[in-house]
């Protein structure tokens, strides 16, 4: 399918979809995050698009804002004769409007082309609209009652005739029940008359009503129609009023590592065809257009003032889908029984489909390590400082004595395309082609860790060979210097199988769809073990002929180019003079731990000894944000069994391991000046989710570059 386009002129309409996890989801609307940047890029590059503020207005108009609008803004014209005019070049005109709930003020709008009346259309809203009252009898067990439809508002609720206080849920991820409310209205999955899944509103009570209590719910209902089609509605009657929460009860949390209630995305968001009116012309040229309110639609209620809400106009309308769901994985796209599966993607028939997965998949079965090493004689202090994601077993062997089985083995020898593992205390689980070697000490610096797909494995010599050569890094400038550093053998068979199955399903159901795979981001390996995921995604993209959206390396380049303007000290009182020790705490001027003071993992360190840079050259920074044993855990309870330190273990949680500067050689003599700094700027505050300008910009730039390649216009 040829999608080649010139600026402002595309020979056909495109349908572009974005599937993925919380990175794609953003905050649950159509144009959040990098998807919104891609949408704006498509409309400006492959069409001529005029936003509402670019239109000429005559008559009465006011600006409206809503996240259901393209660009977040629209013009509301009122009164017969009010109009907007503009010029566009092309063979098509599309007007994207918004419509109020119901049809009390439904209106007719005349379309003039080059001064002549060309057509008339209505903004009559055909979605169900009305009032209802439902009664429930509590069974004493449940606290949630299905209202049978979405888009309800103006609720009046009573229990045994007594009014109760509440309203629509407007909270964010996992929002707590408002202290002044007896109930809230949340979004859940229900069924239509044919048993098909759909999103409904439901009453959720703070306290479970006692058995036999009669609950009466009266409310109004109706859907506004706009650029973005979503089951998220307004909290008040008018379009442009605040929106309810994007999160509902849907079984899978936005962040599986921190699951809470009312934390699920329930559906895909798409451009709403009901808001779109398109006219075609026999030739391509520049035309003048005017949209003028004629008056009330005779089929409406003829109340208030006739109106027209204009979001934007364009000479070619392209459709967008945001199928990102927070917490989602390739397995969930296959197996979800709700509205969030592969079928929903394929039924939409996208021309281009971007898929960004992996961030949550590592928590699922089949993604683990294929080798461990036993270390004995660890102290309690050692164990309390351990990030637990890499620990298979941790045993309490007696007072201040522990042993662990860790996924971190030791490099015996290293060359560009092969590595030999030290077998001391190690055991291997049938290492095979397709597993990954993850080479290099981490200590919070991703630049030093390189993952490579294993081409061959010799179990006798413990030698792994791979095709892509290792590269020198700022911390390991010579490949052979990886000897003595950490190495892991990562296995992601679960992710590979699930993603390949998802791609095969898409290829079967929608063979014309062109695929693009987005790499995982720059994760903190002490909180998310995404080691090797970018490499595996690159390999799958190559084998499936999919476009690759490279974000891992660009994010790393950006992250380690940021200014080093967060100063740290090696002791209280802004201490910078060496005492001759090989270890120092890293603190702020007021004595707080550096990382804990800013509440995120710091990156891009500098350590200068008497003015000379030494970071990575005999010194490192340990600690930072990690999954680790929680403070207060009794010494004999500092145990892990069969990888259960990966979360949902009451002894393990996200916390800050105290930051410390460690010298492994060339310890500075007493009196030497030690200056420590780091970059406070981050691509992502939690090294996973978007929301910061750096990460948003990188994702948007890389996705837009992929769109250019796929459409054929560089």
Secondary structure, 3 states (H helix, E strand, C coil): CCCCEECCEECCCCEEEEEECHHHHCCCCCCCHHHHHHHHHHHHHCCCEEEHHHCEEEEEEEEEECCCCHHHEEEEEEEEEEEEEEEEEEEEEEEEEEECCCCCCCEEEEEEECCEEEEEEECCCCCCEEEEEEEEECCCCCCEEECCCCCEEEEEEEECCEECCEEECCCCCCCCCCCCCCEEEEEEEEECCCCCEEEEEEEEECCCCCCCCEEEEEEEEECCECCEECCCCECCCCCCCCECCCCECCCCCCCHHHCCCCCECCECEEECHHHEEEEEEEEEEEEEEEEEEEEECCCCCCCCCCEEEEEEEECCCCEEEEEECCCCCHHHHHHCCCECCHHHHHHCCCCEEEEECCCCHHHCCCEEECEEEEEEEECHHHHHCCEHHHEEEEEEEECCEEEEEECCEEEEEEECCEEEEECCCEEECCCCCCCEEEECCCCCCHHHCEEEECCEEECCCCEEECCCCCCCCCCCCCHHHHCCCEEEEEEEHHHHHHHHHHHHHHHHHCCCCEEEEECCCCCCCCCCCCCCHHHHHHHHHHHHCCEEECCHHHHHHHHCCCCCCEEEECCCCCCCECCCCCEEECECCCCCEHHHHHCCCCEEEEEEECCEECCCCCEEEEEEEEEEECCCCCHHHCCECCCCCCCCCCCEEEEEEEEEEEECCCCCCCCCEEEEEEECCCCCCCCCCCCCHHHHHHHHHHHHHHHHHHHCCC
